[in-house]
Amino acid sequence: MSGGEVFAYVRHKPEQTLLYQLIERHWPDFQLHLSEAGSFLPRHVTREFDEYLDCGRLEHGFLRVRCEDCHHEHLVAFSCKRRGFCPSCGARRMAETAALLVDDVLPHKPIRQWVLSFPYPLRFLLASNPQVVTKVLGIVNRVIATHLTKKTGFKKATAHTGAVTLIQRFGSALNLNLHFHVLFIDGVYQQKNNGKLRFHRVNAPTANELNTLVATISQGVALHLERQGLLTRDDESSYLTLDLQDDDAMNQLQGHSITYRIAVGPQQGRKVFTLQTIPSWEDDDYGSSPVGKVAGFSLHAGVATKTRERKKLERLCRYISRPAVSEKRLALTSRGMVRYELKTPYWDGTTHVIFEPLDFMAKLAALVPKSRVNLTRYHGVLAPNSKHRINVTPAKRGKGSAKKLEPKDKKNAGLPVSERQKMTWAQRLKRVFNIDVTICNRCGGAVKIIACIEDPSVIKKILEHLDAKSMALTSANQLPEPRAPPQAELFD
C-alpha cells in the first residue's frame, strides 16, 4: 500500500470467509450436541454466535449511501458489535481503542508495557469471576506503582502514577488465557507546592526487580484469595476452592480451553493435536528480554516507547487490542479438520493446532466474555475520577473539563473540552487502514447516508431489485456464444 494512496470502501462479505462458513455449518450441530448431553450455553454466548451470523449480511438490514455528485448508491450492512470472535467488529474496536488511547488518554511521555500472565487454575478463576479480576488488577497496579515511586525516591503522597490495562482473554492457539497488558507511564508525576505536576522518568526494570515484583504480586493475590475463601492452604500444598457445578457447560469448555484439551467428541479430555517443527533456540517467548517467573506467574516489561514514538505506541495499542481470531491463519485440512497457525511458534516448535469442527466451536465459545464486563481499565492519574487527569491527558478530559479552553484550531475554539468534536469512525478507518468510506467508488465525490433500512419486506424488495439489475447488466455485457468457422462444403 503506497503512502499517498487511499482506497474506497468495499463491503466486507463475511459469508465468503472460512470462519463464517464453519460457524454457519457447525453451530447448530454444536448446540444439538450440548442439548443431547443435557448442557446449555449461557444466553450471552448463544447471542454471540447468532448475531455474528447476521453481521455484515444485507439480508438483516443496511444503510443506503448515495454520492452527492454522480448519485451512485451502495449499501452498508449492519455489524454485530460483539466482543468475542467477530474479526470485523474486533478490527473496528481495535482501531477505535488505539486511536482513543493515543489521541485522548496516554500523555506524551515514555510508556512501558507490563504483561502479567497467571497459572492455569487462576486463569479459570479470573475468566469465570469478573469481580476477582478487579481485585487482582488492583493488587497488580499497586505493586508496580509502588515500585515506580520508590525508584524515584518520592513518597506516595506527592508522587502519582498512571496506567491503562487491557484485559486480553485469548492466546495464540485460540486457548482461553486471561492476562493483563498494562500500559504504565514510565515514571511518576511529582506534585509541587503550587499544585503543578512535574514528570520524572525511571529506568527499565532489571531481572532481579521483575522477580521481586512478580513474587510480591503472587503473594498479594494468594492472600486476597485466602481472605475471600477461594484459596485453601495446608502444610504441603494449596488449592482453589471453587463452587462449580459439574454440568455447567461453560465451565467445562473454559477448563478444556485453558489446558489445551479437546472439549467435545470421542477424544474429549485429550490434548489438542498439534503440528511441530524444530524447536526455537530461545528459552521463552520474549527472547533475551528479562522475565520474572514465580509459581506460574510471569511478568514481562521489555517493550517501551519513547515520548515522540506515538506511531509505535499506536501500533502497540492495536496489537494488544487485536481480535481473538485471525482469518488469515485459519484453514481446513484435506480431512475437514480446522487448522490454526500460531502467530509465533512455541518453545517446543509447535506451529499449528488442529481441531475437530465441533471442538473448534467449543474453543470460540470459551473466548466470549460475560456481558457488561469492562476489558479496559484506567488507573492513577488516567482514571476518570482523578483530579489530575485534565492536566495529564492530551484531550484535557476529566474533572473540571467543563470550563472553556482555547484550543489551537479555530473550529473548536471557545467550546468546553467535553464538547470538542471527536474523531469519527470514518476518520479512524482512514487513519488505520487507509480506507475512506466518505468518498464514492466511481467518481470520488462525497457520500452521505440517505436511509436506514430495517423492515424485512423492504429489505427483500431492494435486494431482489438489485439482483435483477445485476443479472440484466451481466447479460447485456456478455458476449455471444462463439461459433464454428463456416464449413467448406457449404460453398461448393
C-alpha positions as MATLAB code, in Angstrom:
seq = 'MSGGEVFAYVRHKPEQTLLYQLIERHWPDFQLHLSEAGSFLPRHVTREFDEYLDCGRLEHGFLRVRCEDCHHEHLVAFSCKRRGFCPSCGARRMAETAALLVDDVLPHKPIRQWVLSFPYPLRFLLASNPQVVTKVLGIVNRVIATHLTKKTGFKKATAHTGAVTLIQRFGSALNLNLHFHVLFIDGVYQQKNNGKLRFHRVNAPTANELNTLVATISQGVALHLERQGLLTRDDESSYLTLDLQDDDAMNQLQGHSITYRIAVGPQQGRKVFTLQTIPSWEDDDYGSSPVGKVAGFSLHAGVATKTRERKKLERLCRYISRPAVSEKRLALTSRGMVRYELKTPYWDGTTHVIFEPLDFMAKLAALVPKSRVNLTRYHGVLAPNSKHRINVTPAKRGKGSAKKLEPKDKKNAGLPVSERQKMTWAQRLKRVFNIDVTICNRCGGAVKIIACIEDPSVIKKILEHLDAKSMALTSANQLPEPRAPPQAELFD';
ca = [
       0.000    0.000    0.000;
       1.549    3.279   -1.060;
       1.740    6.128    1.406;
      -0.454    8.580   -0.533;
      -2.988    6.159   -1.984;
      -6.372    5.974   -0.287;
      -8.792    3.132   -1.070;
     -12.549    3.491   -1.356;
     -14.879    1.433    0.807;
     -15.727   -2.079   -0.403;
     -18.301   -4.106    1.522;
     -16.907   -6.928    3.575;
     -18.573  -10.220    2.630;
     -18.332  -12.438    5.705;
     -20.311  -15.248    4.075;
     -17.319  -15.874    1.811;
     -14.863  -16.359    4.702;
     -13.931  -19.747    6.125;
     -14.750  -18.704    9.700;
     -18.315  -17.756    8.764;
     -18.830  -20.946    6.764;
     -17.587  -23.081    9.654;
     -19.879  -21.413   12.181;
     -22.861  -21.436    9.827;
     -22.455  -25.162    9.234;
     -21.424  -26.458   12.664;
     -23.023  -24.073   15.182;
     -26.439  -25.856   15.042;
     -24.708  -29.246   15.419;
     -22.739  -27.955   18.405;
     -25.920  -26.756   20.127;
     -27.589  -30.101   19.425;
     -24.591  -31.961   20.832;
     -24.761  -29.977   24.092;
     -28.533  -30.335   24.429;
     -28.323  -34.119   23.991;
     -25.795  -34.151   26.827;
     -28.141  -32.068   28.991;
     -25.952  -28.939   28.855;
     -26.744  -25.447   27.628;
     -24.661  -22.357   26.982;
     -25.342  -19.004   28.678;
     -27.505  -16.539   26.792;
     -24.636  -14.129   26.080;
     -22.700  -16.915   24.308;
     -25.589  -18.004   22.087;
     -26.241  -14.354   21.204;
     -22.589  -14.032   20.180;
     -22.913  -16.811   17.613;
     -26.384  -15.850   16.378;
     -25.568  -12.174   15.912;
     -22.235  -12.993   14.275;
     -24.142  -14.923   11.594;
     -26.161  -11.721   10.947;
     -23.108   -9.421   10.986;
     -22.325   -7.854    7.626;
     -25.255   -9.564    5.871;
     -27.507   -7.284    3.834;
     -30.453   -9.608    4.459;
     -30.601   -8.345    8.053;
     -30.583   -4.601    7.423;
     -28.379   -1.907    5.952;
     -27.803    1.783    5.310;
     -28.338    3.320    1.869;
     -25.441    5.608    0.950;
     -25.502    7.947   -2.072;
     -22.823   10.004   -3.801;
     -23.747   13.698   -3.925;
     -22.058   14.137   -7.322;
     -22.846   11.113   -9.522;
     -25.753    9.821   -7.368;
     -24.292    6.325   -7.309;
     -25.676    4.284   -4.385;
     -24.302    1.399   -2.380;
     -25.389   -0.452    0.748;
     -23.591   -0.714    4.093;
     -24.630   -3.733    6.183;
     -25.107   -3.596    9.949;
     -22.482   -5.088   12.262;
     -22.988   -7.251   15.350;
     -20.690   -5.160   17.626;
     -19.880   -8.241   19.695;
     -16.630   -8.754   21.634;
     -15.957  -12.462   21.327;
     -14.537  -13.623   17.991;
     -16.011  -11.480   15.169;
     -12.937  -10.355   13.156;
     -14.693   -7.398   11.520;
     -16.075   -5.882   14.722;
     -12.868   -6.770   16.532;
     -10.791   -4.884   13.958;
     -13.024   -1.847   14.307;
     -12.797   -1.949   18.098;
      -9.017   -2.328   17.800;
      -8.765    0.821   15.670;
     -11.095    2.779   17.945;
      -9.268    1.731   21.117;
      -5.825    2.530   19.746;
      -6.899    5.938   18.420;
      -8.652    6.807   21.696;
      -5.669    5.869   23.847;
      -3.073    7.666   21.743;
      -5.086   10.798   20.952;
      -7.039   11.321   24.173;
      -5.618    9.330   27.095;
      -1.925    8.416   27.084;
       0.248   11.514   27.687;
       3.261   12.448   25.581;
       5.626   10.657   27.926;
       7.551    7.370   27.805;
       5.177    4.392   28.049;
       6.118    0.851   29.118;
       4.070   -2.301   28.618;
       3.884   -4.702   31.558;
       2.485   -8.145   30.678;
       1.317  -10.384   33.504;
       0.128  -13.967   32.968;
      -1.232  -16.382   35.569;
      -1.036  -20.109   36.398;
      -3.742  -22.314   34.878;
      -6.064  -22.524   37.926;
      -6.113  -18.736   38.290;
      -6.841  -18.297   34.587;
     -10.018  -20.286   35.062;
     -10.981  -18.364   38.211;
     -10.407  -14.973   36.564;
     -12.241  -15.945   33.377;
     -15.331  -17.060   35.304;
     -15.356  -14.382   38.030;
     -15.057  -10.736   36.872;
     -15.173   -9.460   40.471;
     -11.931  -11.291   41.248;
     -10.347   -9.733   38.135;
     -10.996   -6.251   39.519;
      -9.401   -7.052   42.886;
      -6.388   -8.811   41.357;
      -5.833   -5.965   38.914;
      -5.877   -3.518   41.821;
      -3.130   -5.524   43.527;
      -1.026   -5.594   40.348;
      -1.415   -1.856   39.810;
      -0.446   -1.001   43.408;
       2.664   -3.198   43.321;
       4.002   -1.693   40.071;
       3.038    1.866   41.091;
       4.853    1.439   44.423;
       7.920    0.158   42.579;
       7.997    3.201   40.286;
       7.510    5.593   43.202;
      10.344    4.052   45.216;
      12.724    4.190   42.253;
      12.233    7.965   42.022;
      12.719    8.436   45.763;
       9.389   10.184   46.335;
       6.533    9.412   48.716;
       3.078    8.228   47.747;
       1.546   11.478   48.971;
       3.409   13.587   46.413;
       4.071   11.084   43.589;
       1.381    9.952   41.159;
       1.465    7.181   38.556;
      -0.887    6.368   35.700;
      -1.742    3.319   33.635;
      -4.240    1.729   31.258;
      -4.908   -2.012   31.425;
      -6.256   -4.011   28.502;
      -7.504   -7.402   29.666;
      -6.816   -9.965   26.955;
      -8.676  -13.289   27.119;
      -7.080  -15.349   24.363;
      -3.810  -16.970   23.460;
      -2.169  -17.576   20.110;
      -3.683  -21.076   19.864;
      -7.300  -19.910   20.410;
      -6.939  -21.038   24.030;
      -8.562  -19.175   26.895;
      -5.686  -17.308   28.539;
      -6.766  -14.288   30.542;
      -3.784  -11.999   31.129;
      -3.086   -8.301   31.629;
      -1.415   -5.844   29.255;
      -0.726   -2.776   31.406;
       0.493    0.400   29.687;
       2.202    2.290   32.509;
       3.543    5.824   32.189;
       7.265    5.081   32.587;
       7.791    7.342   35.561;
       5.900    9.378   38.160;
       4.407   12.847   38.416;
       5.644   14.866   41.394;
       3.124   17.314   42.771;
       4.673   20.672   43.648;
       3.505   23.006   46.399;
       1.694   25.125   43.815;
      -0.283   22.093   42.655;
       1.526   21.662   39.337;
       2.914   18.304   38.232;
       6.494   17.555   37.196;
       7.367   14.300   35.450;
      10.303   12.086   36.480;
      11.256    9.139   34.307;
      12.567    5.839   35.690;
      14.922    3.263   34.209;
      13.758   -0.077   32.832;
      13.323   -2.812   35.453;
      16.106   -5.329   35.885;
      15.676   -9.097   36.016;
      16.011   -9.077   39.821;
      13.400   -6.340   40.118;
      10.981   -8.291   37.908;
      11.422  -11.408   40.041;
      10.798   -9.378   43.191;
       7.712   -7.731   41.700;
       6.151  -10.957   40.442;
       6.795  -12.609   43.827;
       5.079   -9.698   45.592;
       2.141   -9.894   43.181;
       1.737  -13.655   43.634;
       1.803  -13.314   47.431;
      -0.704  -10.461   47.373;
      -3.068  -12.375   45.099;
      -2.803  -15.523   47.243;
      -3.577  -13.585   50.451;
      -6.592  -11.930   48.837;
      -7.966  -15.269   47.602;
      -7.471  -16.756   51.073;
      -9.427  -13.919   52.681;
     -12.224  -14.441   50.166;
     -12.319  -18.177   50.870;
     -11.288  -19.038   47.309;
      -7.878  -20.467   48.261;
      -7.061  -23.030   50.934;
      -3.552  -23.800   52.106;
      -2.197  -26.675   54.176;
       1.283  -27.758   55.175;
       2.016  -29.456   51.850;
       0.057  -27.633   49.145;
      -2.592  -25.073   48.320;
      -5.655  -25.365   46.117;
      -8.570  -23.289   44.911;
     -11.982  -23.956   46.440;
     -14.444  -23.175   43.673;
     -18.171  -23.774   43.973;
     -18.747  -25.091   40.467;
     -21.397  -27.382   39.065;
     -20.164  -30.342   37.036;
     -22.942  -29.928   34.484;
     -22.098  -26.292   33.769;
     -21.264  -26.358   30.048;
     -19.396  -23.057   30.083;
     -17.104  -24.105   32.937;
     -16.225  -27.321   31.134;
     -15.500  -25.534   27.862;
     -13.335  -22.931   29.582;
     -11.426  -25.549   31.558;
     -10.593  -27.578   28.451;
      -9.639  -24.437   26.523;
      -7.228  -23.232   29.216;
      -5.427  -26.596   29.371;
      -5.257  -27.116   25.576;
      -7.596  -30.111   25.697;
     -10.401  -31.336   23.455;
     -13.773  -30.293   24.886;
     -16.296  -32.384   22.929;
     -16.426  -35.610   20.961;
     -14.951  -39.087   21.441;
     -11.478  -37.639   22.119;
     -12.737  -35.402   24.961;
     -10.091  -34.700   27.589;
      -7.096  -35.464   25.386;
      -4.549  -32.888   24.353;
      -5.296  -30.870   21.219;
      -3.459  -32.226   18.177;
      -0.529  -30.026   17.145;
       1.976  -29.707   14.323;
       5.577  -29.148   15.327;
       8.862  -28.236   13.716;
      12.413  -27.869   15.023;
      12.188  -26.020   18.382;
      13.486  -22.486   18.679;
      16.792  -21.858   20.430;
      15.130  -19.271   22.636;
      14.074  -20.372   26.097;
      10.976  -18.152   26.227;
       8.631  -16.126   24.065;
      10.418  -12.867   24.796;
      13.888  -13.861   23.657;
      16.659  -12.108   25.580;
      14.354   -9.708   27.452;
      14.213  -10.328   31.213;
      11.113  -12.062   32.534;
      10.121  -12.571   36.156;
       8.622  -16.010   36.888;
       7.309  -17.304   40.214;
       4.849  -20.158   40.853;
       3.230  -19.957   37.411;
       3.088  -16.136   37.377;
       5.045  -14.433   34.608;
       5.869  -10.700   34.376;
       7.485   -9.082   31.342;
       8.302   -5.410   30.797;
      10.654   -5.366   27.817;
       8.544   -3.268   25.399;
       8.533    0.511   25.768;
       8.016    3.619   23.650;
       9.739    6.970   23.872;
       7.977   10.325   24.114;
       7.997   11.030   20.377;
       7.236    7.476   19.247;
       3.466    7.964   19.020;
       3.111    5.826   15.891;
       4.934    2.972   17.600;
       2.663    3.449   20.619;
      -0.430    3.244   18.406;
       0.867    0.045   16.793;
       1.407   -1.374   20.270;
      -2.142   -0.410   21.307;
      -3.559   -2.034   18.177;
      -1.581   -5.195   18.862;
      -2.808   -5.677   22.419;
      -6.431   -4.829   21.495;
      -6.494   -7.028   18.364;
      -9.304   -9.539   17.653;
      -9.079  -13.047   19.071;
      -9.294  -14.845   15.700;
      -7.164  -14.171   12.642;
      -8.878  -15.346    9.450;
      -5.537  -15.339    7.622;
      -4.222  -18.107    9.890;
      -7.345  -20.265    9.615;
      -7.520  -23.168    7.131;
      -9.065  -26.588    6.521;
      -7.136  -29.814    6.142;
      -7.895  -32.387    3.449;
      -9.813  -34.408    6.069;
     -12.051  -31.466    7.022;
     -10.225  -30.604   10.251;
      -9.727  -26.972   11.289;
      -6.082  -25.933   11.248;
      -4.997  -22.733   13.007;
      -1.493  -21.327   12.664;
       0.204  -19.810   15.704;
       1.399  -16.243   15.411;
       4.860  -17.341   16.578;
       5.986  -20.944   17.211;
       6.003  -22.189   20.800;
       9.240  -23.039   22.577;
       8.736  -26.741   21.722;
       8.386  -25.995   17.995;
       4.567  -26.089   17.802;
       3.411  -24.137   14.744;
      -0.241  -25.187   14.286;
      -3.123  -26.586   16.319;
      -5.722  -28.912   14.792;
      -9.378  -29.056   15.892;
     -12.417  -31.114   15.039;
     -15.117  -28.702   13.774;
     -17.278  -29.160   16.894;
     -14.281  -28.663   19.172;
     -13.472  -25.502   17.217;
     -16.966  -24.238   18.128;
     -16.162  -25.024   21.765;
     -12.927  -23.013   21.600;
     -14.789  -19.997   20.190;
     -17.483  -20.246   22.866;
     -14.879  -20.247   25.642;
     -13.472  -16.913   24.403;
     -16.747  -14.993   24.753;
     -16.612  -12.568   27.727;
     -19.556  -12.013   30.023;
     -21.842   -9.092   29.267;
     -21.134   -5.674   30.781;
     -17.584   -6.600   31.830;
     -15.181   -3.771   31.055;
     -11.997   -5.092   29.433;
     -10.225   -1.708   29.514;
      -9.379   -0.173   32.902;
      -7.775    3.156   33.851;
      -5.602    3.782   36.924;
      -3.962    6.642   38.784;
      -3.830    9.996   37.037;
      -5.512    8.457   33.978;
      -8.575    7.315   35.917;
     -11.802    9.190   35.042;
     -12.253   10.416   38.631;
      -8.677   11.690   39.023;
      -8.336   15.433   39.549;
      -5.014   15.327   37.652;
      -6.435   13.714   34.504;
      -7.291   17.025   32.851;
      -3.669   18.207   33.225;
      -2.068   14.969   32.010;
      -4.112   13.590   29.113;
      -3.756   15.044   25.584;
      -7.521   15.615   25.265;
      -7.670   17.508   28.598;
     -10.678   15.489   29.718;
     -11.556   14.898   33.345;
     -12.753   16.769   36.386;
     -13.062   20.463   35.606;
     -13.175   19.941   31.838;
     -16.460   21.860   31.567;
     -14.598   25.162   31.649;
     -13.829   26.791   28.324;
     -10.320   26.413   26.962;
      -8.733   27.905   23.884;
      -7.513   25.148   21.549;
      -5.272   25.939   18.628;
      -7.868   25.082   15.984;
     -10.478   27.769   15.426;
     -13.212   25.194   14.764;
     -13.329   24.172   18.446;
     -12.237   27.493   19.954;
     -14.308   28.544   22.941;
     -16.061   25.171   23.303;
     -15.928   23.194   26.541;
     -13.414   20.371   26.295;
     -16.172   17.792   26.705;
     -17.919   19.215   23.609;
     -14.955   19.126   21.255;
     -15.597   17.143   18.124;
     -14.489   13.517   18.456;
     -12.789   11.591   15.672;
     -15.452    9.789   13.671;
     -15.264    6.108   12.773;
     -14.699    7.064    9.119;
     -11.687    9.157   10.130;
     -10.258    6.335   12.227;
     -10.782    3.809    9.437;
      -8.904    6.076    7.044;
      -6.151    6.624    9.577;
      -5.527    2.960   10.353;
      -6.422    1.069    7.162;
      -6.101    3.880    4.580;
      -9.724    3.290    3.527;
     -12.064    6.224    3.030;
     -15.769    5.403    3.413;
     -16.760    9.005    2.689;
     -15.775    9.001   -0.987;
     -17.589    7.479   -3.943;
     -16.178    4.308   -5.513;
     -16.820    5.703   -9.023;
     -16.209    9.442   -9.142;
     -14.509   10.175   -5.833;
     -17.288   12.510   -4.712;
     -18.627   12.881   -1.175;
     -21.245   10.385    0.007;
     -23.935   10.638    2.669;
     -26.465    8.335    4.324;
     -29.961    8.713    2.878;
     -31.873    5.886    4.584;
     -31.715    3.193    7.262;
     -33.495    0.029    6.092;
     -34.650   -2.440    8.765;
     -38.083   -3.610    7.546;
     -37.688   -7.227    6.277;
     -40.211   -6.725    3.451;
     -38.438   -3.579    2.211;
     -35.062   -5.294    2.514;
     -36.302   -8.187    0.391;
     -37.676   -5.908   -2.338;
     -34.482   -3.841   -2.577;
     -32.202   -6.878   -2.706;
     -34.376   -8.598   -5.307;
     -34.329   -5.423   -7.413;
     -30.536   -5.203   -7.155;
     -30.124   -8.887   -8.049;
     -32.340   -8.461  -11.116;
     -30.457   -5.332  -12.132;
     -27.130   -7.076  -11.707;
     -28.258  -10.033  -13.830;
     -29.515   -7.670  -16.543;
     -26.196   -5.820  -16.657;
     -24.319   -9.100  -16.803;
     -26.452  -10.327  -19.695;
     -26.067   -7.038  -21.592;
     -22.286   -7.111  -21.274;
     -21.963  -10.805  -22.047;
     -20.531  -11.699  -25.443;
     -22.498  -14.086  -27.697;
     -21.581  -17.759  -27.748;
     -18.617  -18.492  -30.047;
     -19.467  -20.298  -33.272;
     -17.509  -22.614  -35.518;
     -15.971  -21.306  -38.779;
     -18.029  -21.867  -41.952;
     -17.690  -25.321  -43.446;
     -16.060  -25.570  -46.846;
     -18.803  -27.858  -48.269;
     -21.389  -25.104  -47.857;
     -19.661  -23.063  -50.557;
     -19.154  -25.853  -53.106;
];
